[in-house]
Amino acid sequence: MKQLALALALGILMVSGARAADPDPAKENSQKEGFAHVVIFKMKKDTPTSAVSGAIADCHKMLAKIPAVRRVRVGRPAEKGTPELARKDYDFALLILVDDEDGLKAYLEHPIHLSYVEKHGKHFDMSELKVFDFADQKK
């Protein structure tokens, strides 16, 4: 339960940061970005260290090209995160923003996403993979 709360807090902070970093109100209004897909990755023990950098780079290069994706945020644990609460026992986290559930479905089924998983999935410790999907509840 604590892990879920922390992951949701991470997602909310990343969404807030993504909005603050994009001052273009026209873009803000044209994109709902109402659905977040958060994935926390832990790599297999025998994975080369370069695999994390490659997986992160490909999130931007590959996943951002999927039409349903509105924003991509990805990175290693923050050096200076929330004191005493921020977890660092993962290799990298990914936040994908889409408009809604249909956007998530389109993202998950898109050939580029499937290609990303095929290319990098061999390094992911699937027993440690955490996925959190939530809708922004402004209403």
N, C-alpha and C positions, 0 to 999 in steps of 0.2 A: 504494500500500500504506500509506504514511504517512497519507493522507487517511482511509482506512478505519479505521485504528487510532485516529485522533483522533476520528472520528465515533462509533465504538463507545465510546470513553472518555467522550465527551459524553453518550451515551445512558445509560451506567452511572451516571455522576455524577448525571444528572437523575433516574434511577430511585431512587437512594439518597436524594437530596434530597426526592423526593416521599414516600418512606416515612417519613423523619424528620419531615416537616412534618405528618403525619397520625398523631397519637398514639392514635387510637381502635383498640384491639386487636380489637374485634368486627368493625369494618369491614375491618381487615387480614386477618382469618381468613376473612371471607365472600367475599373477592375474590382470586382467584389472581394476576391481573395478570402472568401468566407470559410474555407475549409483547410485545415492544416494536417499534414502527414509528417510525423516525426519518427525518425529511425535512429536508434542508438546502436552503433556497430562495435563489436569486439572481434578482433582478428584471431585466427587460429595461432597456436603457439609457434609453429614452424614458418610463419609468414615472414617474408623479407620486409625490412622496415620501409623500403621504397614502395611497397604495395599500398600503404595508407596514402601516401602522397599521390600516387596514380589514381586511386579510387576517388580521392577528393577532387583532383583536377578534372576527372571525367564526369563528376556530378555537374560541374559548370559547363564543360564542353558538350556533354551528351544530353543530360537530363533537361537542361535549360532550353533545349531545342524542341521539346515536346510541346505541341500547341496548347494543351490544357494547363501547362505549368505557367503560373504568373510570377513566381519568385523561387529562387533556390538560395538557401543559406546552408553552408556546410563547413565543418572545421573540427579541429582537435579540442580537447577540453581547455577552457580558458585558464591562463596562468593565475589570474586574479578574479576568481568567480565569487559567488556568494559565500562569505566566511562561514565555515563550519557546516555548510549544507551542500555546497556544490560538489557533486561526485566527479571523480577523475578516473574511475575504474573502467573506462571505455576508450576506444581508439579514435573514433570520430562520430559526430552526430550530423544528421541531415534533416533539414526542414524544407518541405515542398509546400508551397501555397497554391491552391487551385480554387476555383469558384465555388464548387459544391461537390456532392457525392458523385455526380456524373463525371465531373472533372477528374476526380480521384480514380474512378474506374477507367477512364480513357488513358490516364497516366500509367496505371498499373499494367494495362494491356497493350500499350504502345510498343512497337518493335524496338525503338531506341531503349526503352526501359528494360525490355527483355534482353537486349544485347548487353546492356550495362551489367545486369545480373549474371549473364553467362560469362562475361569477361572477368568480373571481380568476385563473384559469389564463391568461387573455390577457396578464397581466403577468409571468408566470414565464418565465425563460429556461430552457426545457426542456433545452437542451444542457448546462446547468450544474446541473440538478437532481440531487441525491444522495438515494438512498433506501436505508436500512439496516433490515433486519428481523432480529430475533434472539430466540431463546427463552432465558429465564432458566434456567440450568443448575445448579440447586441440588443436584441428585442426583448 
